Amino acid sequence: MIHFKETVCLFLFLFMPLMANAQFDDTPSSSQSENAEVEDLYDRYDQQEERRSIPQPSPRKKLAPDKIGTLSELATLEPFNDIAVIQRKFLPKTQRFEIAGMAMGSVNNPFFSNLGFGIRGSYFFTEKHAIELQYYFLSNSERDVTANLRDKRNVETKSLTTPKSYMGAAYKWNPIYGKFTWLNQTIVPFDLFFTIGAGTTKTDLGNQEPTIHIGSGQVYAISKAMAFRWDISWNFYQADAEQSDGTKITNNQDDLFLMVGMSFYFPEAKYR
């Protein structure tokens, strides 16, 4: 019994320092582990705060690509998921004919009102270049100022030249093409063109006077076969006029016409 107690005491005496050292050595490792966990929590918290500080895009109303009808609705498409394509050329013209009918009137004749209609026929070699035939028919009526000059002031108005018709040919150039939104509801393609040519103007005396023509206008596509258009046509010529004594004089004349109408294209477009 005594030997057993001595053995236990000797064992405790020898191994207690080792056990104490082991506990002391384990303490730093445990403390380091706890510090690492705390640092990890701080890192996660900082990451969450950074994500919250970044402004998030507001949710957008999702529309199917085939339901897009206005320019403002393009913003509802998802980037790189939905692709909206605006066609390069809605109304192709290459190797097509154009027939146009227009109401017209003179805007620079202070003595007579010239109202009528115009017909134009074009053939497009390319999208930008075409040749055009033109015919204008005009009616003439005196303005009030002309009647007053003749009736109240005895001023003869026979020396004033008025056009009856015009027939000619022109080169047509379409350098500008674009699109615009109409009431934010639809996209309207348009062309801006210029014309230069020559022809003859028939005056009220029945003479056919050589004429130089320049013009411009716009075409607004409604479909691939029809378009609304407006034109400005400016004709320059020299015309004979009769004076009150029966003699004739030559006047330098220019007629500026404003025209509004429709264009029709054929044959059917081959592309787009």
Secondary structure by P-SEA (a helix, b strand, c coil): caaaaaaaaaaaaccaaaaaaaaaaaaaaaaaaaaaaaaaaaaaaaaaaaaaaccccccccccccccccccccccccccccbbbbccccccccccbbbbbbbbbbbcccccbbbbbbbbbbbbbcccccbbbbbbbbbbbbbcaaaaaaacccccccccbbbbccccbbbbbbbcccccccccccbbbbbccbbbbbbbbbbcccccbbbbbbbbcbbbbbcccccccccbbbbbbbbbbbbccccbbbbbbbbbbbbbbbbbbbccccccc
